[in-house]
């Protein structure tokens, strides 16, 4: 029986295999993949990630039910969101609400039984300077405190502190002082639920 197949000759396939050929094919592959990724990036929208808003009033109510005395804003200015609430119950209770303004500037309210200096060191800067304080207007019926001491740091953060119910209340952040004043003026202590 005879076969119509040619006998193997021991030669390489249809193309020459060499180190130069391998390098050229790798370069072409990398350039092709890079071009594809660049092209795909032209049509992809820029994604902005914004923190999710949390229902801070629900947490305020839970903290109050746990026996904490807290000061909080009953509502936030238009466009603001609460991004987090910290509550620690026990011998050294802590309550803190973190917010973002409509211009994505940070504001927080923290209540803790500790010194103003310790709170400033932990939450604002270890090198804060005394700044103009803030007096709550007479039109605000039941403020947490009428007089607030002011502080700033080199990074542009501002803080106001006052004593209330054997706790230090610190309102601070990167937002302009006027935004901090808005939160100070709105603070209430009424029981929810």
N, C-alpha and C positions, 0 to 999 in steps of 0.2 A: 504494500500500500504506500502510495506516495503522498506527501503533504505539499500543499501549495503555500505553506508559510515559509517566509525567508528565514534563514539561519541567523541566530544572534551574532552580531559582529563585535560586541563589547564596547561600542562607542556610546558616548553620551547622547541624551535626547535631542530635541530640536534646537535648544539654545545652549550657549556656552555658559557654564557655571564658573563664576570667579568671585573673588572678594570684592572687586570693584562693582560687579553686577549686584551683589547683595547690598552694598552700601547705597548704590543708586536707588534700588527698589525700596529700601528703608526710608531714604530721604523723600521720595515721591509719596510714600504712604503717610509719613508724618505731615508733609505739606498738604496733602489731600484731606486728612482728618482735621487739621488746623483750619483750613479753608471752610470745611463743612461746619465746624463749630462757630466760626466767625459769622458765616452766612445765617445760621440759625439764631445767633444772638441779635442780629439786626431786626428780627421780627418778634422778639420776645419783649413783652412790656416790662418796664421797671417795676418790681414789686416793692411796695412799702410795707414793712411789717409794723403794725401798731399793737401795743399791748391790749389785751382784752379787758373790758371794764368789769369790775366786780361789784356786787351788791353790798356795799359797805354798811348800809343801815341794818341789814340782817345780822351782820357780825356785831354791830353796836348793840343790838337788842340781846344777842347771846351773851355778850360781855356783861351787860347790865344784869341779866338773869343770874350770872355767875357771881354777882356781888361787886363788880368793879364800878367805880364812879368814873365816868368818861365825859370828856368834852368833844363835841364833833359838829361838823357843819350839817344842818338838817337837809340841805340840798347843795348841789354844786352849780357854779355859774355855767351858763350855756356853753356847750362845747368842751367842758372839762369832763374827765373821767377819773374814777378811783381805780387804781391799778393793784392795790393790795392793802390788806389790813393785818396787823400783827397784834395778837393778844396773848399775854402770859398771865396766868392766874397763879396766886401763891403768896409767898412771903414778900416777894419783890414784884408786884404787878406792873405790867407794861401794856400800854395801848398806843397804837400808831396807825394812822391812815396815810397812804401814799397816793398822790394824785398827779395828773398831767393837765396842764392848762390847754386851752384851745390852740396855743402856739407851741405845744409840746415842751413846755417848761415844767420842771419838777417843783412840787410843793408837798410838804408833809406836816402833819400834826402829831406830836409825840408827847405822851404823858408818862412820867416815871417818877418814882420817889428817889430822886438823886439830885445832886447839885447842878446848877446851870453850867458850871465849868466842865463837869464830866460829860454832860450832854453835848455841849459845843465841841469838845475834843472828839467825841465818838461820831457825831453826825454832821458837823460843819467843817471844822478845821482845828488843828491844835494851835494855830496862830491866828485866832480871831481878834479883831479889834472892836472896841466899844464904838457904837455908832449912835445916831439919833434914835431915841425910843419912839414909841407910838402910843398916843392916848386915844382910846376908843371914844368916838363922838357921843355927846349926850343923847342923841337921837336913838342910840342903841339901848333898848330898855333894860335888859338883864345880861350884861356882858360877863364872861368868865372872870375877867379882870379889866379894870379901867386903864391901868398903866402897864406898859410892856417895855422892857429894856431891849435895846437894839444892838446887833452885832453884825460884822461883815468879815469876809476873808479876802485874800488877794485874788482868788479865783472868781470873784463876783457873786458869791453866795451871800444871802442875807438871812438873818435869824432874829426872831423876837421871842423873849422868854418872860413868863409870869408865874407866880405861885398861886395854886388853887388846890384846896382840900388836901394839904400836906403833900402835894405833888408839884413838880415843875412841868409846866406846859411849854413846849417848844414848837413854834411854827417857823419852818425854815425851807429853803430851797433856792433854786437858780432863777426862779421867776422874779419879775420886778417887785419892788416893795409894795406897790399898789395892789398887786394880786395877793400878797401875804396879808395886807390890811383887810382885804375883802373877806378872807377866810377868818381872820381874827374877829371881825365884826359879826360874822355869822355864827360863831361857836355857841352851842347850846348844851345844856346838861340834862334836859328833860328825859324822863323815862319813856321808852318806846314800848308798844305792845299793850 
